[in-house]
Amino acid sequence: MKKVFLWVMMMTGVMSLESSHACTGITLQSIDSSFVTARTIEWATEPLDAMYVVVPRGQKQRSWLPDGTRKGKTFVAEYGYVGIAVENDEFIMEGINEAGLAAGLFYFPDYGEYMPYKEADKSMCVSDMQFVAWVLSTCATIDEMIALMPTIRVVGIDPRASTVHWRVTESSGRQVVVEIINQQVMVHENPLGVLTNSPEFTWHLTNLNNYVNLASGSIHQREIGSLDLKAFGGGSGLHGLPGDMTPPSRFVRAAFFQSTAPRLEKPEHTVVQAFHLLNNFDIPVGIQFSDSKLVPNMPSATQIIIATDLKNRCLYYRTMYNSTIRCIDMHTIGFDRVEFQANPLEKSREEQIEYVEIY
């Protein structure tokens, strides 16, 4: 319980900066119509206690409540799932279940507003940090999730903490964004497949109109009077693409980088492509702090990158300490007999360097 509320304190800004909350999500499609979702997980103040979680069918979970008790909604996993959790093995940031439904949590500060917690409703309350676990446990499709939403009430564990929003994706490629604004649950279709943080999702879509002039390729040579003008290099059609690390700018960059990515033949190649695209969103830890004395000793604010092959039920990840891509293949897991487990993503918090031998 102490660990749960230390994590909540980190989310409040008491122990961290709001700017440290950053996530960028994209969606790619292979030639064989396999869909791959991918995203970053950022945290600028200290290394996260991150783990991969394997949840069997029949696993019972109960939600935490704002009063510090674990007496919220009880739910049992109808579907086994795997996910990446932080700080608590039920705080799933990204995961996929046996049915091929994937879900992820993204920070959404200042723009979300949950319904106020009422003790009389505690049996239907699911904490925002456990919403992904609830979705993966109980739903096989987006429509099932939408139908079940009236049976729960999402609450924050601490009213000072940042609100969050979520994306949910089916293996068919259908994706929605779930936001709770002004105490109203909103489910937005997301044909673009991109998500970052605040403001609300529909604002980001509208904001793309400001960049309608951008295009892949290079600007053609032209004349102005007696001057011959030509681009300095390739990709000049994207001159003006915002380069800062704010959520609106990351959303625009992700949308254009994703839209120009060629479709590859195999899902495994698409997964690797997703990791390379997200390299562009690796946030240097120092830029998050105006006082250099506060910069923590860690290699990056982008701590984890995750990709999920929905058709083939594989979850991939790498971390700021190990750039090797690792895969959890759900076909190798017997969810009817495996025991619940949570294992650290890394045994060593130091990048391993392989030295080249010269003979």
Buried (B, 14 or more C-beta within 10 A) or exposed (E): EEEBEEBBBBBBBEBBEBBBBBBBBBBBBBEEEBBBBBBBBBBBBBBBBBBBBBBBBEBEBBBBBBEEEBBBBEBEBBBBBBBBBBBBBBBBBBBBBBBBBBBBBBBBBEBBBBBEBEEEBBEBBBBBBBBBBBBBBBBBBBEBBBEEBEEBBBBBBBEEBBBBBBBBBBBEBBBBBBBBBEEEBBBBEBEBBBBBBBBBBEEBBEBBEEBEEBBEEBBEEEEEEEEEEEBEEEEBBBEEBBEEBBBBBBBBBBBBBBBBBEEBEBBBBBBBBBBEBBEEBBBEBEEBBEEEEEBBEBBBBBBBBBBBBBBBBBBBBBBBBBEEBEBBEBEEBEBEEBEBEBEEBBEEEEEEEEEEEEE
